[in-house]
Structures are given as C-alpha cells and as structure tokens.
Amino acid sequence: MKTAVFSARRYDRTMLERANAGAGHELRFFEDRLTADSASLAKGCEAVCVFVNDSVDAAALAILAAQGTRLVATRSTGYNQIDVAAAERHGIAVVRVTDYSPHSVAEFAVGLLLAVNRKIARASARTRDGNFDLEGLMGFDLHGKTVGVIGTGKIGTIFARIMAGFGCTVVGHDPYRSAAFEEAGGRYVSVDELLSCSDVVSLHCPLTDATRYIVNADALARAKRGSILVNTSRGGLVDTEAAIAALKTGQLGGLAIDVYEQEANLFFQDLSSTIICDDVIQRLVSFPNVIVTGHQAFFTVEAIGQIMQTTIDSISAFERGEELVNRVPRA
C-alpha cells in the first residue's frame, strides 16, 4: 500500500522500514511536515503517516481526499493535530498508536524532575568549565514530599509508582479513576486540593478542549508556592506566558517541559545556526530553574519499535479490509 510518511527523520525511516520488512508497503518518506501546503506530496498514496506536529486540518484533508488518500495513521497516541470530524466527512479513517512503552515517558518525567530540582544541567555545564562550586545548586529531598499527578492513565500511574518508590505522598486527579493508580499508593483529590498541597505537579493527560490551559494563571496562583511543574504530555496544557509570570514571582519554583505549545516550528530540527524568533521559548530557556527538552520523552528503542510496528499493522489491517483496532473514535 502506497504510504506517504511525513515529518520523517532518519530514525523514523530506519525503524519504520524495519517494521515494514514483512508487510511490503511502499513507503515514501518526506522530512516536510504535513500541512495544506505540502499535502500534494502525498499524491497517489492511499495512506499518509504523520506525527505530532503535522497539521492535518480540514484544508489538508480536503487535498488528501481529492488525491485518493483513505487513511491517516499518526505515530502517536494523541491525535489533537488531526481534524477527525473533517476526516470523517471525507471518508478518511484515522488510526493512532493506542499503546507503546509507557515507561519511556514516565521515566523521562522523573528525569526532568530530578534535573530541575537538583540543578543537574547547570552543574554539568559548570564542571565542564572547571567550576566545582556548589553555590546555587541546592535542591530538596523528594522523600516525604507530595507529588500531584494530573492524568492517571498508564503513564501517569507508572510515574506515580516511581514517585511512591522515592517515598513521596502521591495524589491524583482524573475524570476516570484508575484502580492501578490507587494500588500504586495514589489518592484521588480535587484539582484545587492537588495544586494547593503538591510540591511537584506532573501532567499526564491528553490535550482536549477541556484540558487546554489546564495550568493557567488562576491555577498557578492556587498552587503551592515554590512548587515544580513537569509536563511531558502536550504543550497546550500549559499557558506558557502565565508560567513565565509565575516563575518571575517565585510562585512557580521550577519548570521542566518536554513539550511546548508553539513547538511545531521548532522541535525535531537543528536550529542551532539560525536566529530563533520565538521570544517565549527564548525567555523560558533563560531561567536557571527551567529545563526544556525537544519532545523526546517517548524516544527509546522499545517505544519507537512498538510505535512503528503498530503503525504498520494498522496500515496492513486497512489494506486487508479488517477491523481497525487502533481507530480514533469518530467525532
């Protein structure tokens, strides 16, 4: 089945071709993001394979449909970059990766927390310059602290389990309660209670209309002063301008993010020799108590291998006319 793969980096190509070895699909790789401007590259392809920062909006889908595309497969669990209702109108099925190594993201979230709390990146940069002074590097013990988890699905539950292992009290909030989260030692509370009592808040929920800017100026004002915020889910969960304001006053004691609400034009590319015109990200990285990484929490051998295999399996099932077990719910 002819498939156009957008936002394809070298590792995408290597791992996707490995997964495709037994399936024999004709894969055409493009480094370009899928947008209405680049959708013509998929002409003649029955399927397109996209990633989190592609813009699969109504305009792009109209072009794809006119060219014969009948399937959109995203190499991610989240699908907020796809206009599912527009896809449905055009008769285009949408599939995602409903399950891959949740440990990859949960473990990375813990790493970000440790890095921002214990000033690990700053310490490493200092020692490279021969500076072994400890001034400004003091953190706090996680043992005995309260960690709030917003979103207690698989990733949030694993994160909670790890933090319980550190000796933390774990509280959570989610519209759907998880027995596994409670078995891991978590206790469900309201958002207000979670924010007010947590020394650390970690986000593990999808980006929807209900969760967009779930961390905004009001939420930050209600949070425990000096708490640390970790986000490895979607950038749009956090109002970045509000977070910057809270950092300036000390209301927010630290910020560790692997996602950013305006990341589409920045992440997954080398911009080190260019002038970055995004003033917000430039302000963020100027804070000594902020860690920003480029959407790499999912980036492990195990996770990528499973993502690519699931994607190929979905394309094969569509080609054979079988039930799409990873189909995105219709709008």
Protein Blocks (a to p, Z undefined) as FASTA:
>chain_A
ZZddehiafklmmmmmmmmmmnopacdddfbdcdfklmmmmgoiabdcddfkbccdfklm
mmmmmnopabdcdfbfblklpcfklmmmnopacdddfbdcfklmmmmmmmmmmmmmnomm
mmmmmmmnopabfghpaccdfehpacddehjafklmmmmmmmmmnopacddddfbdcfkl
mmnopacddfklmmmmpmbdcdfbdcdfklgokbcfklmmmpcehiacddfkbfklpcfk
lmmmmmmnomagbdcdfbdfklmmmgopafklbccfblklmmmmmpmkbccdehillmcf
klmmmmmmmmmmmmmmmmnopacfkbccdZZ
